[in-house]
Amino acid sequence: MAVVSGGTTLIDNGALDAGVSTGSLILLSTQTASASASLEFSLDDSYDSYVFKFINIHPATDNVNFNFNMSTDNGSNYNVAKTTTWFRAEHYENDSGTGLSYDGGRDLAQGTGDQTLGYRIGNDNDQTASGELIIYNPSSSTFVKHFVAKFNYVLNVDITQNSFIAGYGNTTSPVTNLKFLMSSGNIDDGIIKMYGVK
């Protein structure tokens, strides 16, 4: 990036502001879980990308995964084939261990089942999950649907984990809906916000 006198960039100085789109998030929907089996969101072609923010997702059941899936038929079926990658960093609350590893048990290879975002989440009040997911160009009828996600959560054995997930939905049909759910039981509490990227 070019720098002008005084140490500021051209964008900071206003030289490029009129001609360069810096993008912005437009809040489209907020859903609050309350003993909810799942939370579902509809997508359309209004935005090139959608960002989901997850705030204190709390399971009703102990030791469960927080998952998502995609639909191409307005939510009638959530079964898009996905190829994904999944790795994590972790630190034990009692400082007895740390780790950084790839987890082949959490990824998918053309699997149509739910993709795990956070796993073994506890249901104590100090065990929740927060993070974000971005899906790119879900309305494309030409290309597959790439996504990336990062999550922090507390396992039921008091280990904080930060997971990094990425992959693609292997469909050229538009993705019309996303669904978020636990692997077992309800989402006891938590907020999911959906933003469009303009």
C-alpha positions as CSV (number, residue, x, y, z in Angstrom):
1,M,0.0,0.0,0.0
2,A,1.3,3.4,-0.9
3,V,2.3,5.7,1.9
4,V,2.0,9.5,1.8
5,S,3.9,12.0,4.1
6,G,3.1,11.7,7.8
7,G,3.0,7.9,7.7
8,T,-0.6,7.5,6.5
9,T,-1.7,5.4,3.6
10,L,-3.4,6.8,0.5
11,I,-6.7,5.4,1.7
12,D,-6.3,7.0,5.2
13,N,-5.6,10.3,3.4
14,G,-8.7,10.1,1.3
15,A,-7.0,9.8,-2.0
16,L,-8.6,6.5,-3.0
17,D,-11.8,6.5,-0.9
18,A,-14.1,7.4,-3.7
19,G,-12.7,4.7,-6.1
20,V,-12.0,1.7,-3.8
21,S,-14.8,-0.3,-2.3
22,T,-13.8,-1.2,1.3
23,G,-16.8,-3.5,1.8
24,S,-19.2,-3.5,4.7
25,L,-21.3,-6.0,6.7
26,I,-25.0,-5.6,6.5
27,L,-26.9,-7.3,9.4
28,L,-29.7,-9.3,7.8
29,S,-31.0,-11.6,10.5
30,T,-30.5,-12.4,14.2
31,Q,-31.8,-15.6,15.8
32,T,-31.7,-16.5,19.5
33,A,-31.8,-20.1,20.5
34,S,-34.1,-21.2,23.3
35,A,-34.2,-25.0,23.5
36,S,-34.1,-25.0,19.7
37,A,-33.6,-28.1,17.7
38,S,-31.9,-26.1,15.0
39,L,-31.6,-22.6,13.6
40,E,-32.0,-22.1,9.9
41,F,-31.2,-19.2,7.6
42,S,-32.3,-18.5,4.0
43,L,-29.8,-17.1,1.5
44,D,-30.4,-15.4,-1.9
45,D,-28.4,-13.7,-4.6
46,S,-28.4,-10.3,-2.9
47,Y,-24.8,-10.7,-1.6
48,D,-21.6,-12.4,-2.9
49,S,-20.8,-13.6,0.6
50,Y,-22.5,-14.2,3.9
51,V,-20.9,-14.1,7.4
52,F,-22.4,-15.9,10.4
53,K,-21.4,-14.8,13.9
54,F,-22.0,-17.2,16.7
55,I,-22.2,-15.9,20.3
56,N,-22.2,-18.1,23.3
57,I,-23.8,-21.2,21.7
58,H,-24.7,-23.4,24.6
59,P,-25.9,-27.0,24.3
60,A,-28.7,-28.5,26.4
61,T,-26.8,-31.8,26.3
62,D,-23.3,-32.4,27.6
63,N,-20.4,-33.5,25.3
64,V,-22.0,-32.7,21.9
65,N,-20.8,-31.3,18.6
66,F,-22.1,-28.0,17.0
67,N,-22.7,-28.7,13.3
68,F,-24.0,-27.2,10.1
69,N,-25.2,-28.3,6.7
70,M,-26.4,-26.8,3.4
71,S,-29.6,-27.1,1.3
72,T,-30.2,-26.4,-2.4
73,D,-33.9,-26.9,-2.2
74,N,-35.1,-24.2,0.2
75,G,-34.5,-26.3,3.3
76,S,-36.4,-29.5,2.3
77,N,-33.1,-31.5,2.5
78,Y,-29.8,-30.7,4.1
79,N,-27.4,-33.0,2.2
80,V,-24.9,-31.1,0.1
81,A,-21.7,-33.2,-0.5
82,K,-18.8,-31.5,1.2
83,T,-15.0,-31.9,1.2
84,T,-13.5,-30.2,4.2
85,T,-10.4,-29.9,6.4
86,W,-10.3,-29.4,10.2
87,F,-7.5,-28.6,12.6
88,R,-7.4,-27.4,16.2
89,A,-5.3,-25.8,18.9
90,E,-6.0,-26.6,22.5
91,H,-5.1,-25.7,26.1
92,Y,-6.2,-27.4,29.3
93,E,-7.8,-25.2,31.9
94,N,-5.5,-26.6,34.6
95,D,-2.4,-26.0,32.3
96,S,-1.6,-29.8,32.2
97,G,-1.5,-29.9,28.4
98,T,-1.6,-28.1,25.1
99,G,-1.8,-29.3,21.5
100,L,-2.0,-28.4,17.8
101,S,-3.2,-31.1,15.4
102,Y,-5.1,-32.0,12.3
103,D,-8.2,-34.0,13.1
104,G,-9.1,-36.4,10.2
105,G,-12.1,-37.6,12.2
106,R,-13.8,-34.2,11.8
107,D,-13.3,-33.6,8.1
108,L,-15.5,-34.9,5.2
109,A,-14.6,-36.4,1.9
110,Q,-17.7,-35.9,-0.3
111,G,-19.8,-36.5,2.8
112,T,-23.4,-35.3,2.8
113,G,-23.7,-35.4,6.6
114,D,-23.3,-32.4,9.0
115,Q,-20.0,-30.6,9.2
116,T,-18.6,-30.2,12.8
117,L,-17.6,-26.7,13.8
118,G,-17.0,-27.4,17.5
119,Y,-16.9,-30.7,19.2
120,R,-17.4,-32.3,22.7
121,I,-18.8,-29.0,23.9
122,G,-19.9,-29.1,27.6
123,N,-23.2,-27.8,28.9
124,D,-21.9,-26.1,32.1
125,N,-22.4,-22.4,32.0
126,D,-18.7,-21.8,31.5
127,Q,-18.7,-24.2,28.5
128,T,-20.0,-22.5,25.3
129,A,-19.0,-21.9,21.7
130,S,-18.4,-18.7,19.8
131,G,-17.0,-18.1,16.3
132,E,-17.8,-17.3,12.7
133,L,-18.4,-18.9,9.4
134,I,-18.2,-17.3,5.9
135,I,-19.8,-18.8,2.8
136,Y,-18.7,-17.4,-0.6
137,N,-21.0,-16.9,-3.5
138,P,-23.7,-19.4,-2.4
139,S,-26.0,-18.4,-5.2
140,S,-23.6,-19.3,-8.0
141,S,-25.0,-21.7,-10.5
142,T,-21.5,-22.3,-12.0
143,F,-19.1,-22.9,-9.1
144,V,-18.8,-24.9,-5.9
145,K,-19.5,-23.2,-2.6
146,H,-16.4,-22.5,-0.6
147,F,-16.6,-21.7,3.2
148,V,-14.2,-21.1,6.1
149,A,-14.9,-21.1,9.8
150,K,-13.1,-20.5,13.1
151,F,-14.5,-21.4,16.5
152,N,-13.5,-21.3,20.1
153,Y,-15.3,-23.5,22.6
154,V,-14.9,-25.3,25.9
155,L,-15.0,-29.1,26.0
156,N,-16.9,-30.9,28.7
157,V,-13.5,-31.6,30.3
158,D,-12.5,-27.9,30.6
159,I,-10.2,-27.7,27.6
160,T,-10.4,-24.6,25.4
161,Q,-10.1,-25.4,21.7
162,N,-9.8,-23.2,18.7
163,S,-10.9,-25.0,15.5
164,F,-10.3,-24.0,12.0
165,I,-12.5,-25.5,9.3
166,A,-12.6,-24.9,5.6
167,G,-13.9,-26.7,2.5
168,Y,-16.5,-26.5,-0.2
169,G,-20.0,-27.7,-0.9
170,N,-19.6,-29.7,-4.1
171,T,-22.6,-28.4,-5.9
172,T,-23.1,-26.0,-8.7
173,S,-26.7,-25.5,-7.7
174,P,-27.4,-22.3,-5.6
175,V,-27.3,-23.0,-1.8
176,T,-30.5,-21.6,-0.5
177,N,-30.3,-22.4,3.2
178,L,-27.9,-23.1,6.1
179,K,-28.9,-25.0,9.2
180,F,-27.0,-25.1,12.5
181,L,-27.7,-27.8,15.1
182,M,-26.2,-29.9,17.8
183,S,-25.2,-33.5,17.2
184,S,-27.7,-34.5,20.0
185,G,-30.2,-32.5,21.9
186,N,-31.2,-28.9,21.5
187,I,-29.3,-25.6,21.3
188,D,-30.2,-24.4,24.9
189,D,-29.1,-20.8,24.3
190,G,-27.0,-18.6,22.1
191,I,-27.2,-16.0,19.3
192,I,-26.5,-16.4,15.6
193,K,-26.3,-13.3,13.4
194,M,-26.2,-13.4,9.6
195,Y,-24.6,-10.6,7.7
196,G,-24.4,-9.9,3.9
197,V,-21.1,-8.6,2.6
198,K,-21.6,-5.6,0.3
